[in-house]
Amino acid sequence: MSPPAKYTLDLGYARIELYEDYLIATINEGVVFDQPHFEKFNEIFDAHYYNRPFGYISNRKYDYTVNPTGYKQANRHFDNLVGIATLCYSEATRKTATFAAQFFDYPHEAFFSMEECVDFINTLLEKKKSAGL
């Protein structure tokens, strides 16, 4: 279970909960997540995790679409991102997350509990710290 978020942002198309070392993003139903959305997320990452490692948890509670070309742009921008965990609610969302993972240059895993997501991110953060990065 995650502690209370330090900040919560409602972007209209997504809700982002910001924690010390990671964030949880819940994209709204029916959104087509494209380049302007990636750019806004990048601004948030820079503002809250500037020059320090962090993890991203995608809460796939709702059905939405991501433009896959945006992933490659994202890979160039999120320098401090250690990895992505996706919280899945069905086998269909797990398959979507597995498909999306091929577009990222970061470690990415799909899970069926928030605790597993947080543990995965914390493990990646610990590896980064122990490597002195």
C-alpha positions as CSV (number, residue, x, y, z in Angstrom):
1,M,0.0,0.0,0.0
2,S,1.3,3.4,-0.9
3,P,1.6,6.2,1.7
4,P,-0.5,9.3,1.1
5,A,0.6,11.2,-2.0
6,K,2.6,14.3,-1.4
7,Y,0.7,16.0,-4.3
8,T,-2.2,15.1,-6.5
9,L,-2.6,16.7,-9.9
10,D,-5.8,16.6,-11.9
11,L,-5.0,17.3,-15.5
12,G,-8.5,16.8,-16.9
13,Y,-7.4,13.8,-18.9
14,A,-5.4,12.1,-16.1
15,R,-4.8,12.1,-12.3
16,I,-1.3,12.0,-11.1
17,E,-0.3,11.2,-7.5
18,L,3.2,12.3,-6.8
19,Y,5.2,10.5,-4.1
20,E,8.8,10.9,-2.9
21,D,10.3,8.4,-5.4
22,Y,7.6,7.6,-7.8
23,L,4.3,8.7,-9.2
24,I,1.0,6.9,-10.0
25,A,-0.8,8.1,-13.2
26,T,-4.4,7.2,-13.9
27,I,-5.4,8.1,-17.5
28,N,-9.1,8.8,-17.9
29,E,-11.4,6.5,-19.9
30,G,-11.3,7.1,-23.7
31,V,-8.3,9.4,-23.8
32,V,-6.0,9.2,-26.8
33,F,-2.6,9.8,-25.1
34,D,-0.4,11.6,-27.7
35,Q,2.6,13.9,-27.9
36,P,1.1,16.9,-26.0
37,H,0.3,14.5,-23.1
38,F,3.9,13.1,-23.1
39,E,5.2,16.7,-23.1
40,K,3.0,17.6,-20.1
41,F,4.1,14.6,-18.2
42,N,7.7,15.5,-19.0
43,E,7.2,18.9,-17.4
44,I,5.7,17.3,-14.3
45,F,8.7,14.8,-14.1
46,D,11.1,17.7,-14.4
47,A,9.4,19.8,-11.8
48,H,9.0,17.1,-9.2
49,Y,11.9,14.7,-9.9
50,Y,14.6,17.0,-11.3
51,N,18.0,15.4,-11.3
52,R,17.0,12.4,-9.2
53,P,15.8,8.9,-10.1
54,F,12.1,8.1,-9.9
55,G,9.6,5.4,-11.0
56,Y,6.4,5.5,-12.9
57,I,3.3,3.4,-12.0
58,S,0.6,3.3,-14.7
59,N,-2.8,2.6,-13.1
60,R,-4.6,1.0,-16.1
61,K,-8.0,1.3,-14.3
62,Y,-9.6,2.7,-17.5
63,D,-9.4,1.9,-21.2
64,Y,-7.4,4.5,-23.2
65,T,-5.1,4.5,-26.2
66,V,-1.5,5.6,-26.4
67,N,0.0,6.7,-29.7
68,P,3.0,4.3,-29.9
69,T,5.2,6.9,-31.7
70,G,5.0,9.0,-28.5
71,Y,6.9,6.3,-26.6
72,K,10.1,6.9,-28.6
73,Q,9.9,10.6,-27.9
74,A,9.3,9.8,-24.3
75,N,12.4,7.7,-24.1
76,R,14.6,10.7,-25.1
77,H,13.1,12.9,-22.4
78,F,12.7,11.0,-19.2
79,D,16.4,10.7,-18.2
80,N,15.8,10.0,-14.5
81,L,13.1,7.4,-15.0
82,V,14.3,4.1,-13.6
83,G,11.4,2.0,-14.8
84,I,7.6,1.5,-15.3
85,A,5.2,-0.7,-13.5
86,T,1.7,-1.1,-14.8
87,L,-1.2,-2.0,-12.5
88,C,-3.5,-4.3,-14.5
89,Y,-7.1,-5.1,-13.7
90,S,-7.6,-7.9,-16.3
91,E,-5.7,-10.1,-18.6
92,A,-6.6,-7.7,-21.5
93,T,-4.8,-4.8,-19.7
94,R,-1.8,-7.0,-18.9
95,K,-1.6,-7.8,-22.7
96,T,-1.8,-4.1,-23.5
97,A,1.0,-3.3,-21.0
98,T,3.2,-6.1,-22.3
99,F,2.7,-4.8,-25.9
100,A,3.6,-1.3,-24.8
101,A,6.7,-2.4,-23.0
102,Q,8.4,-3.1,-26.3
103,F,8.4,0.6,-27.1
104,F,10.3,1.6,-23.9
105,D,14.0,1.7,-23.2
106,Y,13.2,1.3,-19.5
107,P,12.5,-1.8,-17.4
108,H,8.8,-2.4,-17.5
109,E,6.6,-5.0,-15.8
110,A,2.9,-5.6,-15.4
111,F,1.3,-6.6,-12.1
112,F,-2.1,-7.2,-10.6
113,S,-1.5,-5.4,-7.3
114,M,-0.3,-1.9,-6.3
115,E,2.0,-3.5,-3.7
116,E,3.8,-5.4,-6.5
117,C,4.1,-2.2,-8.6
118,V,5.6,-0.3,-5.7
119,D,8.0,-3.1,-4.8
120,F,9.2,-3.3,-8.4
121,I,9.9,0.4,-8.5
122,N,11.6,0.4,-5.1
123,T,13.8,-2.5,-6.3
124,L,14.9,-0.5,-9.4
125,L,15.6,2.6,-7.3
126,E,17.7,0.5,-4.8
127,K,19.7,-1.0,-7.8
128,K,20.3,2.5,-9.1
129,K,21.5,3.8,-5.7
130,S,23.7,0.8,-5.1
131,A,25.3,1.3,-8.5
132,G,26.1,4.9,-7.5
133,L,24.0,6.5,-10.2
